[in-house]
Amino acid sequence: MRDLYFEGTDRYHLEPELKAVVNIALSMEKPLLLTGEAGTGKTQLALEAARALGLPVEVLRCKSTIKGEEACYVQDTVLRLNDARFGSGESGRQVDSFYDYVIWGPIGRAFRAERKVVLLLDEIDKTESDVQDNLLDILEECQFTIREVNETVKAKIRPAIFITSNAKRELSDPFLRRCFCHHIAFPSPEEMRAILALHYPHTKAELIEAALKIFYELRERGFEKPPATSELIDWIGALERKGKMPDPKFPPLTGLLLKRSGDILKHRRNISR
């Protein structure tokens, strides 16, 4: 297996410290935990790394109700009971064959893959701490047990593991201890220009500068959900399509920047004064 090395892409600006930690995690095959506010490119980093390295992606979208087992596999018991009662027809399924009714989850698919994959656990902070520790045990050992048949599924090739967190809930110390961690700080205006240059290389500098000024001013107004990088990228695309410079006093299409109703109403009250 060739050494993996990620240098950023034409769609992802990789600052030096982040580049270093991504590549040492890839080299040492350690899970990389990425923290930072929503919209700073944590998820996109994993997806762009997979694209640049030519690797398939498996994504576990975490939620509060998820269990570690279902991230690996579930058994379709309803289908099995239905087949037992009415027959499986021409499907080829055998009711007495457990694996004919297994649905593999993202971790199960990543472990069973014949080649290296990028495995992304997105928004891990939405899960309970015991689920987090259970998942990391599975990822560290690169194996899990199928309880129903007491068989172990072990990864053929260890996946490249990326984990994201919006810090809505504290992660456990054992979880943090076993990951390489990096906090993606919100980009400075200079860094943001470099990011925008990847997405809009031919956009007029005047439009970019006007949009940046409005964007950072909005971020300083104490909104519940301040606009993030992803919103800025979409907004500039919309402004370019309109073909007009944004007015700082009455910026257009602010619904692309502000997503919470309370923030939108607060902004409307401010501009009506």
N, C-alpha and C positions, 0 to 999 in steps of 0.2 A: 504494500500500500504506500503510495507516494505521500510525502509530507504535505499537509494542507497549509496553505498560507493565503490569508485574505488581505487584500490591499485596498478595499473599497471598490465601488463601481461607478458607472456613469450616472447612477441614481442615488448613491449613498456616499456622503462625505464622511471620511473616517479620520478623526483627529488622532494625533500620535499616541497618546496614552491609551485610548480605546483600541487602537490598532495593535498595540503591544499586548494588552491583556487578552484580546480575542485570540491572537495567534499562539500565545503561551498556553491558553486553555485548549486549543485545538491540538497543539503538540503533545501536551501532557495528558490529553483525554480526560479533562476534568469538566464538570458542569460549570457553565458560566452564568452567574446570576446578574441580570441587568436591572437596575432600579432607576427611578426618575419619574417625573410627572407624565401624565398621559400626553401622547402626541410628540414625544421627543425622539422617536425612532427606534425604540427597543425591539418591537416585533419586526419592524422592517429590516433591522440589522441581521437577524437570523435568516429571514427570507432572502435577503440580498447575498449573504454569505453562501447560502445554498446555491443560488443562481450562479454566482461567480465560480464556485468550486465544482459545479456540475453535479450536485448531489440532490437526490430526492428529499422531500420534506414530509415529515409527519407532525401534525399539530394537535396538541391537547389544549382545548379551550377550557380553562378551569372555571368552576363555579362552586358555590357554597355547598351544593348537595352532592358533589362528586365523591366517589370512593376510589381508593387506589386500585381495587380489583377491576372495576369497569374501564379504567384506563388501559388495562392489559387485555381483558377479554370479558365477554358476557355469553351466557348460554341462552339461546332463543327457546325457552321452555314452552311458550305458547305454540310455536311452530311444531315443536316436537310432539306435544299433546295432540295437535291437530292431525299430524301425520299418523300418530298411533290410532287415532279414531277413524280417520277417513282414508288413510293411505297417502303415500308420497307421490303417487302418479309416476310421471316420467322424469322426475327431478333427479333421480339417482340417489337420494338420501336414504339412509338406513336408520330406522328408529333406534336400533340398539348401538349405533355408532355415535358416541358423544361428539366427536369432532365435526360431524356433519351439521351440527347445530351451534357451533361456536362462531361468534362474531368477534373478530380481533379488534381491539382498541388501538390507538396510536402507538402505545408502547409495545404492545404485542406485535404489531406490524413492523415496527422498527427493529425489534429483536430477531424476527424471523426473516428479515430481508437478506438477500444474497450479496448485497453491497452496502457500503457505508451510507448512512442517511443522516440528515439533520433532524433532530428531535427537538421540537419547541414546546415547552410547557408555558403557556401564555397566561399571565395574570395569576400566578401561583398564590398571591396573597388573598385571593377570594376563598381559598380552602381552609379547613380547620388544621390546627397544628399537628394533630396526630396523622392526618392524611398527608401533610407535607413530609413528615418524617418517614412514613410508610413508602411514599413515592421515591424519596431519596435512597432509602435502603434498596429498593428494587433497582434504581439506576446505578447505584454504586456497585452492587453485585452483578448487575446486568443479567438478572434472572428473576423469575417468579414461578410460583407453584400453582398449578391448576388443581384446586382442592377436590373437585368432583372425581377426578381420576388419579389424584396424588402423583402427578407428573410435573416435571420441571421444564420450563422453557428457558433456555439460556441463549443469550445473544450470540449469533455467529460472528458478527463484527460489531464492536462497540460503537454506538452512534455518537455524533457530535451533538452535545446537549446544550441548548440555550434555554434559560429560564427568565421570565420577566416578572416584575412586580411594580405596581403603582404605589406601594407602601400604604395601602388602605388598612392593612393589619400587619402587626409585627410578626416576622418570621422567627422560628425557634433558633436558639443558639446552636444546637446540633446541626440543623439545616444549614445555617450560615457557615459553620466551621468546615463543612465538606464541599463548599463551592468556592470557586474564584468569583470575586464580586467586583462590580464596577457601577458607579453612579453616573448616569448620563445627565450632566448639568444642562440647564437651558442654554442654548447657544447665545453668545454675545452677538451684537449687530455685525461684527466682522465675520464671525463664523457663519452667521445666517446668510450673509452675502455669498459665501463660498457654497453653501447648500443650494441657494436659489440659482446660482450659476449653472449647477448641474441640471436643474429642471427647466430653466428658462435662459439658455445661452444667448438667445437672439432678442430678448426683450429689452426695450429701451431702459437705459440706466435711470432716467428721470422717473419712470413708473416704479421701478424697484425701490428707489430711495424714498419716494412719496409714500409707498405702501409700507415700507419698513418703519418710517416715522410714526404713522398712524397706528400700526400694529403694536409697537413698543409702548406707545402712550396708552393704548387700551389695556395692555397688561399691567400697567401701574395703577389702574383705577379700582382695584380691590374687588373684581368680579369673583363670583363663586367658582366659576370655571374660566380662567383667563384663556384667551386664544393661544394655541400651540402651533408648532411648526407645520403640522399637517394641514391645519386650517389656513395658515398663511399661504401655503403652496396652492391650495384650492382657490383662495381668494384672488391671488395674483393672476391665476389662469382665467378667472371670470372677468377681472378688470381688463385683461388683455383682449378678451373676446369682445367686451363692450367698446374698446378703443378709446377710453377716456381716462384722463388723470383723476385720481380720487381727490375729492375736496376734503381737506382736514376738518372743516367744521361740520360737514354733512357727508361723511364717507358712505358710499353706496354699498349695498349687499352685505351689510354687517351681520346678517343671519348666517353667513358663511364663516364668520369669526366667532360669534357668540351663540352658544347652543342652548343655554339654560334660559327658561322663560323669565326668571327674575333678573338675570343679567341683561336681557334684551330690553325689558321694561325700564330698568335703571338707566341704561344707555339712552333710551328715548326721552326720559325725563331730563337727562343732562343736556341733550341737544335742543330741547324745546325751551330752555331757559334763555 
